[in-house]
Amino acid sequence: MKLYLKDKSNIVVVGGGPAGSFFSHFALRLAKEHSRKVDITILDGRDFIQKGPVGCNMCAGVLSETLTNKMECEGIVLPKTRVQQEIDGYYLQTQERGIPLHHPKSGHKPKIITVFRGNGPRFSELTTNISFDDFLLKHVASRGAKVLPAIVEEIDLPKDPQDLVNIVYKEADVRKKMSTDLVVGAFGLNTSLIKRIVGKEFGYREPESVRTCNAELHLGRSYIQEHFNKTIYVFALGIKPIKFAAFIPKGDYVTVSLVGKEDITKAHLIEFMKHPKV
Ligand SMILES: Cc1cc2nc3c(=O)[nH]c(=O)nc-3n(C[C@H](O)[C@H](O)[C@H](O)COP(=O)(O)OP(=O)(O)OC[C@H]3O[C@@H](n4cnc5c(N)ncnc54)[C@H](O)[C@@H]3O)c2cc1C
């Protein structure tokens, strides 16, 4: 059965990370192109203006040239205040040797940039708002989406798909309900909501995942400019179970990001940091 969103439909987006914000951006644009009005409400309990892990959907924070170009085409231009470092290229370090990797076209200025997803490391002294996720949410809010600081607890689909979806959510410790024409799950992987909706009629299956490890190192701007400049260092050193690790320069800090075949722990991070090549 094909379902269509009628004029004045409501859409609830669960999760205000990049998936939730980009969905909202495109849904609002398409609705406008079809002369339809849709009301979009994004629910997310995370406050991206907070410093440290609490305000952050952790990742390495590298925006590829493809992504920055697509964002610009959509009129989403990241202000300089939210950019931590422009990147010229990568340096791949293996056990045996290191190889600088640059764009093959000479004279090409890469548009790779680094950002903090939240408002920077916990002990950062910056007072300006630098969060990428907050920037995207403010962008879609400026296009008409409503952003609510709330955590979704239940999603109940109706028997008849023409009927409304019911949602239970918690806002400022108060449990509330709302009904909507369409619900969009943009809640990522780090959420207890997954356990509650697996096995329900959506057909949603929990994806396989492994735990990664991110850390912020305060090395100071001048040290970083001297030793990293505009380069991301990627290490493939054969330390099991680490697949690769990276140092990503961001202002006063360097983000260390470790990805593995199995769960990565703090002990792996320490082992990596002690490797002579590192
Ligand atoms: C180690 C690592 C490094 C990475 N590095 C990069 C990189 O350099 N560049 C890059 O482009 N990508 C990178 N990624 C991938 C990137 O992090 C993801 O693609 C991106 O975060 C996915 O966005 P999302 O919106 O789907 O999910 P998320 O970013 O996880 O956002 C989900 C949101 O949903 C909210 N939420 C969850 N449950 C609920 C609920 N019940 N109610 C309301 N809200 C809820 C959460 O608070 C969160 O804000 C990396 C990932 C990892 C793990």
The ligand as an SDF file (V2000), in Angstrom:
LIG
                    3D

 53 58  0  0  0  0  0  0  0  0999 V2000
   34.5960    6.2210   15.9680 C   0  0  0  0  0  0  0  0  0  0  0  0
   33.7560    6.8480   14.9060 C   0  0  0  0  0  0  0  0  0  0  0  0
   34.3000    7.8340   14.1000 C   0  0  0  0  0  0  0  0  0  0  0  0
   33.5280    8.4240   13.1040 C   0  0  0  0  0  0  0  0  0  0  0  0
   34.0960    9.3990   12.3510 N   0  0  0  0  0  0  0  0  0  0  0  0
   33.3840   10.0270   11.3940 C   0  0  0  0  0  0  0  0  0  0  0  0
   33.9710   11.0820   10.6390 C   0  0  0  0  0  0  0  0  0  0  0  0
   35.1120   11.4660   10.8460 O   0  0  0  0  0  0  0  0  0  0  0  0
   33.2130   11.6640    9.6750 N   0  0  0  0  0  0  0  0  0  0  0  0
   31.9230   11.2730    9.4440 C   0  0  0  0  0  0  0  0  0  0  0  0
   31.2930   11.8420    8.5440 O   0  0  0  0  0  0  0  0  0  0  0  0
   31.3400   10.2780   10.1520 N   0  0  0  0  0  0  0  0  0  0  0  0
   32.0370    9.6630   11.1220 C   0  0  0  0  0  0  0  0  0  0  0  0
   31.4500    8.6640   11.8740 N   0  0  0  0  0  0  0  0  0  0  0  0
   30.0740    8.2890   11.5810 C   0  0  0  0  0  0  0  0  0  0  0  0
   29.0930    9.2550   12.2350 C   0  0  0  0  0  0  0  0  0  0  0  0
   29.3430    9.3400   13.6150 O   0  0  0  0  0  0  0  0  0  0  0  0
   27.6650    8.7390   11.9910 C   0  0  0  0  0  0  0  0  0  0  0  0
   27.4870    8.5200   10.6190 O   0  0  0  0  0  0  0  0  0  0  0  0
   26.6220    9.7450   12.4500 C   0  0  0  0  0  0  0  0  0  0  0  0
   26.7840   10.0970   13.7910 O   0  0  0  0  0  0  0  0  0  0  0  0
   25.2550    9.1150   12.2490 C   0  0  0  0  0  0  0  0  0  0  0  0
   24.3100   10.1190   12.5100 O   0  0  0  0  0  0  0  0  0  0  0  0
   22.8740    9.7600   13.0510 P   0  0  0  0  0  0  0  0  0  0  0  0
   22.1150   11.0490   13.1080 O   0  0  0  0  0  0  0  0  0  0  0  0
   22.3210    8.5990   12.3020 O   0  0  0  0  0  0  0  0  0  0  0  0
   23.1100    9.1710   14.5360 O   0  0  0  0  0  0  0  0  0  0  0  0
   23.6870    9.8790   15.8150 P   0  0  0  0  0  0  0  0  0  0  0  0
   24.7250   10.8730   15.4600 O   0  0  0  0  0  0  0  0  0  0  0  0
   24.0320    8.7980   16.7590 O   0  0  0  0  0  0  0  0  0  0  0  0
   22.4330   10.6940   16.3850 O   0  0  0  0  0  0  0  0  0  0  0  0
   21.3470   10.0300   16.9520 C   0  0  0  0  0  0  0  0  0  0  0  0
   20.6170   11.0010   17.8530 C   0  0  0  0  0  0  0  0  0  0  0  0
   19.4350   10.3670   18.3210 O   0  0  0  0  0  0  0  0  0  0  0  0
   19.2320   10.7430   19.6630 C   0  0  0  0  0  0  0  0  0  0  0  0
   18.4050    9.7280   20.3050 N   0  0  0  0  0  0  0  0  0  0  0  0
   18.7090    8.4330   20.5580 C   0  0  0  0  0  0  0  0  0  0  0  0
   17.6790    7.8150   21.1750 N   0  0  0  0  0  0  0  0  0  0  0  0
   16.7130    8.7500   21.2970 C   0  0  0  0  0  0  0  0  0  0  0  0
   15.4130    8.7280   21.8800 C   0  0  0  0  0  0  0  0  0  0  0  0
   14.9130    7.6350   22.4320 N   0  0  0  0  0  0  0  0  0  0  0  0
   14.6860    9.8820   21.8660 N   0  0  0  0  0  0  0  0  0  0  0  0
   15.1900   11.0250   21.2910 C   0  0  0  0  0  0  0  0  0  0  0  0
   16.4010   11.0920   20.7330 N   0  0  0  0  0  0  0  0  0  0  0  0
   17.1530    9.9700   20.7420 C   0  0  0  0  0  0  0  0  0  0  0  0
   20.6450   10.8080   20.2470 C   0  0  0  0  0  0  0  0  0  0  0  0
   20.6820   11.6180   21.4180 O   0  0  0  0  0  0  0  0  0  0  0  0
   21.4280   11.3880   19.0940 C   0  0  0  0  0  0  0  0  0  0  0  0
   21.5140   12.8020   19.1810 O   0  0  0  0  0  0  0  0  0  0  0  0
   32.1870    8.0400   12.8910 C   0  0  0  0  0  0  0  0  0  0  0  0
   31.6300    7.0700   13.7090 C   0  0  0  0  0  0  0  0  0  0  0  0
   32.3920    6.4870   14.7010 C   0  0  0  0  0  0  0  0  0  0  0  0
   31.7580    5.4430   15.5540 C   0  0  0  0  0  0  0  0  0  0  0  0
  1  2  1  0
  2  3  1  0
  2 52  2  0
  3  4  2  0
  4  5  1  0
  4 50  1  0
  5  6  2  0
  6  7  1  0
  6 13  1  0
  7  8  2  0
  7  9  1  0
  9 10  1  0
 10 11  2  0
 10 12  1  0
 12 13  2  0
 13 14  1  0
 14 15  1  0
 14 50  1  0
 15 16  1  0
 16 17  1  0
 16 18  1  0
 18 19  1  0
 18 20  1  0
 20 21  1  0
 20 22  1  0
 22 23  1  0
 23 24  1  0
 24 25  2  0
 24 26  1  0
 24 27  1  0
 27 28  1  0
 28 29  2  0
 28 30  1  0
 28 31  1  0
 31 32  1  0
 32 33  1  0
 33 34  1  0
 33 48  1  0
 34 35  1  0
 35 36  1  0
 35 46  1  0
 36 37  1  0
 36 45  1  0
 37 38  2  0
 38 39  1  0
 39 40  1  0
 39 45  2  0
 40 41  1  0
 40 42  2  0
 42 43  1  0
 43 44  2  0
 44 45  1  0
 46 47  1  0
 46 48  1  0
 48 49  1  0
 50 51  2  0
 51 52  1  0
 52 53  1  0
M  END
$$$$
